[in-house]
Amino acid sequence: MRTSPGRCSCIVIIVLFFMGCAAGTAAAQESKTAALAKEITALLDAAKLDSIAAKDPAQADTFIAALYFNANQLLVVSARYSVPVLLNEALAKKNYRDIYIDLNSASVPESKVFIVDLGADGLKARRAENQPYDTYETAKVRLAFDGDWKAQKMTEDEYMKAFAEADDKYARMLAALIAQVKKG
């Protein structure tokens, strides 16, 4: 049986359309933080640092700090601090781990954002099978990006919107930390 040239063209167009949709879906799932996490971990490795901290460029009394564990985990916290002059002094002395500890323990609670990036590879909306998942926590919400929005009493759209917001926030945090590492 022979297929007409018009029918072949139609089939090719349909196949290309679906391939494009699949590629678009995969790209939409890629986080903004994947490349930034790769950059910060490479910079920390090169500088032989296991922690870094910076002032939030958008808010004068807010700081960002991270602990890095050998390409396995990146713990990042952002918060306001009631006595910012103390953290400014620690920042000047490059006491990054102390800043991380202070932000986790003595920051203004309602301002705190804490991200656990398992794999130190940026946030992922869904975890791969048998792999750990990333988390995002504020005073009001704790999200597990494990792909199970129903367990978190969310719709898929709410879950993906929350992921996009967390990814945006994390991207801003990582950008500030990258700038600090590059500053030396």
N, C-alpha and C positions, 0 to 999 in steps of 0.2 A: 504494500500500500504506500502510495506517495502522498506526501503532505504538501499542500500548496504553500508558496512563498509567503502569502499573507498570513496564513495560520502560524507558520514558523515565527514570523516577526512578532505576532501577538504573544506567543508563548515566551519568547525571549524577553519581551517587555515585562510580562507578568513576573517572570523569574527575577529579573533585575530589580523590579519594584520591591519584591519581598526581601531580596538580599539587602537592598538599601534600608528597608525598615528594620531588619535585624541589626544591621550595623549601627543605625541611629539609636536603637534601644540599648545596645551595648555601650555606646558612647555616652548616653544619658545616665547610665549607671556609674560611670567613672566619676570619681569625686574630684573636687577642686584641690583637695589636700594631698592626693597621691604624689604629685611631683614635688610639692613643698616638703612633705615628710621625707622624701628621698634626698632632697637638697639639705635639709637641716641635719639629717643623720650623717650624711657625707661630710658636712662641715664640722660637726661635733667629733666624728672619728678623726678627721685631719688635725683638729686642734687638740685632740686627746682630752676632750671634756665629757663628763657624764652628767653635767647640769648646765643650764643657761637661764638667764633671767633678763628682763627688759621692762622698761616703762611702756605702758600702752600709749601709742601715739595719739589716740583719739580721746583719752581721758586722763587728766593730770594725776589723779590720785589712785590710778589703777595700775597694777603690775601683772606681768605674765612670767611664769617660770616653768621649767621642764626638767624632768629627770629622764635620762636615757640609759637603757640597759642593752648594750651589745646587739643592736639590730633586732631585738626581740620585743621591745616595749618602749613606748614613749608616753610618759605621764605628764600632762600639761594642765596647769591651773592658772586661772586669771581671776583677780579680785581686787576690790578696793581695800586699802589698808588705812586704819584710823590714824596712824602716825607715819605718814609717807616719808618724812625726813629720815626715819630709821632705815627704811628700805633704800632710799636714795644713797645713804652712806654705805650700805652693804653692796649696792650696785657699783659704786665707785671703787670699792675694794675687791670687786669680782667674787663676792661671797654668794654665788648663785644658789648653792644648795641651802644656805640659811634662808634666803628669800623664798625658795620653794617651801620649806618647812613652815615659815611664818604665814605664807599665803594659805596653806592647808589648815593651819591650826588657829591662827589669830586674825583672820581677815574678817571683813564685814560680811556676815553669812548670806544676806540676800543678794550680794553682788558676785558671789563665787560661781565660777564655771569650771568644772573638772572633767577632763577627757582622758580616757584610757584608750590608747591606740596600740592594740596588740598586733605585733608584727612591725610596728613603726613604719607603716606604709600608707598612712592616710586613712580616713574613715571610709568604711564600706557599708552600704545599705543592707547588704545580705552577706552572711558568712558562707564560706565554702564548707562543704560537708566535712564533719569531724574537725573543724577548725574553731579557734576561739573567736569571739566577736568583740567589737569596739563598744564603748559606752560613753554617754554624754550625760552629765549631771549638773543641775542647778538647784537652788533652794526649793524650787517648785516642782521639778520633774527629774526623773531618772529614766533614760532611754537606753535600751539594749538593742543595738543594731544587729540583731540576729535573724531578721527577716520575718519574725513572728509577730506581726502587728496585732493580731487578734488577742494574743496573750497579754498585750499591753493595753487592751480595750481601745483600740484605734482602728480606723478604716485604713486601707492601703494608701489612699490619698493623704490622710492625716499623717501617717507614718512617713511617707516620702517627703511631705512638706517639712516635717520636723527634722528629717535627715538633712534636707537642703539647708535649713537654717543652721543646724549644728555644723555642717560642713563649711558654710560661709564664716561662721564665728571662728572655727578652728583655723581656717585659712588666714584670717586676719591675725590670729595669735601666732601662728607659725611664721608669717611674714615679719612680724616684729622681732621674733627670736632670731630669725635668719639675719636681719639687719644688725642685731647686737653681736652675733658671732663674727660677722664680716667686719664690724667696727674694731674688733680685737679687744 
